[in-house]
Amino acid sequence: MAIDKDWKDKSIKARKAIERYRKAHGNLHRQKYYRGIHADHTPLLKTLIANLEKIGFTTTETDFEPKKEKLLKTAFDDSELLNIKELGFEDRIDFEKRATKANREALREKWH
């Protein structure tokens, strides 16, 4: 079973964009609470959305929230599928059918 190189590269770039977002988000929350902290999340999300769109995760939706949710879901789903394929499974259905307890733990560890 071969993993499509372009799809894998796209998924890895998405992972990196999400990790940069998580780091920036974590840094934001490490600061002392202040009144504008909630508003400071928006630029982080907009940057993440822009980065995901550059990679090829796009949507035709124009409202920010639905767009964000769809892009993040697509990126996370593709990343999860890449993790499953890297463990030697064809897809989510194959994983659910054949995965052992060790496979399931290995999949959980890929997100940490």
C-alpha positions in Angstrom: 0.0 0.0 0.0 1.6 3.2 -1.2 0.9 6.6 0.4 0.4 9.4 -2.2 3.4 11.7 -1.8 1.6 14.9 -2.6 -1.2 14.1 -0.2 1.3 13.1 2.5 3.3 16.3 1.9 0.1 18.4 2.2 -0.9 16.6 5.4 2.5 17.1 7.0 2.5 20.8 6.1 -1.0 21.1 7.6 0.3 19.4 10.8 3.1 22.0 11.0 0.7 24.9 10.5 -1.5 23.5 13.3 1.4 23.0 15.6 2.5 26.6 15.0 -1.1 27.7 15.9 -1.1 25.5 19.0 2.3 27.0 20.1 1.1 30.6 19.6 -2.2 29.8 21.3 -0.3 28.2 24.2 1.9 31.3 24.5 -1.2 33.5 24.5 -2.6 31.5 27.5 0.7 31.5 29.4 0.4 35.3 29.7 -1.4 36.9 32.6 -5.2 37.2 31.9 -6.2 40.5 30.4 -9.4 41.9 29.0 -8.4 41.6 25.3 -7.2 38.0 25.4 -10.3 36.6 23.7 -9.9 39.0 20.8 -6.3 38.0 20.4 -7.4 34.5 19.3 -8.9 35.8 16.1 -5.6 36.8 14.4 -4.2 33.4 15.4 -7.1 31.6 13.8 -7.0 33.8 10.7 -3.3 33.0 10.3 -4.0 29.3 10.6 -6.9 29.4 8.1 -4.7 31.4 5.6 -1.8 28.8 6.0 -4.2 25.9 5.5 -5.7 27.5 2.4 -2.1 28.0 1.0 -1.5 24.3 1.5 -4.7 23.5 -0.4 -7.3 23.0 2.3 -10.0 25.3 1.0 -13.7 26.0 1.2 -16.2 28.1 -0.6 -17.8 29.3 2.6 -17.4 33.0 3.3 -18.2 33.2 7.0 -15.2 32.8 9.3 -16.5 30.4 11.8 -18.0 27.8 9.4 -14.9 28.1 7.3 -12.6 27.6 10.3 -14.5 24.5 11.4 -14.5 23.0 7.9 -10.9 23.6 7.3 -9.8 22.4 10.7 -11.9 19.2 10.4 -10.5 18.5 6.9 -6.9 19.0 8.1 -7.4 16.9 11.2 -9.2 14.2 9.3 -6.4 14.0 6.7 -3.8 14.0 9.4 -5.6 11.2 11.2 -5.9 9.2 7.9 -2.1 9.7 7.3 -1.4 8.4 10.8 -3.6 5.4 10.1 -1.9 4.7 6.8 1.5 5.1 8.5 0.5 2.3 10.9 -0.1 0.1 7.9 -3.9 0.3 7.4 -5.8 1.1 4.3 -8.3 3.6 5.8 -10.4 4.2 8.9 -12.7 1.3 8.2 -9.7 -1.1 7.8 -8.3 0.3 11.1 -11.5 -0.2 13.0 -11.7 -3.8 11.7 -8.2 -4.9 12.3 -6.5 -2.6 14.8 -5.2 -4.1 18.0 -5.0 -2.4 21.3 -1.3 -1.6 20.6 -2.3 -0.1 17.2 -4.9 2.1 18.9 -2.4 3.3 21.5 0.1 4.0 18.7 -2.5 6.1 16.9 -3.2 8.1 20.1 0.5 8.6 20.6 0.9 10.2 17.2 -1.1 13.1 18.4 1.2 13.8 21.3 
